[in-house]
Amino acid sequence: ENKMLNTKLPLLTEEWYAQQRLNRLMEEIEENYDLFAVKAYADNNWLKLEDFQDWVDQFEDAFVGRYENFREYADQIADECYDTSNYFDYDGFARDLEFDHWYELDRSNYEYVIFRNY
């Protein structure tokens, strides 16, 4: 008895379906979010990308944005939230603000993705 297998089709295993779901999720994340930031957040918090829908609200609350460096972000916050027309210690403010944040360098464009710790 000669059974021929169609080797051009992928084996439809549980792993294959899981990979397809993950691929669709990654496309959805990339369309709506900063993919590098999502991956950095997941890695830093020991989260699985497959469970993104379970922690998307936490990510949205924590993610601040992309900046050339942390000081750029701190200066923006200082200018938006405080009267800086008189003497203002931008360096000190940035140093203090850093305690409540963490950031990761995206080496593809040398920008930092910044997150709140709270």
Secondary structure, 3 states (H helix, E strand, C coil): CCCCCCCCCCCCCHHHHHHHHHHHHHHHHHHHCCHHHHHHHHHHCCCCHHHHHHHHHHHHHHEEEEECCHHHHHHHHHHHHCCCCCCCCHHHHHHHHHHHEEEEEECCCCEEEEEECC
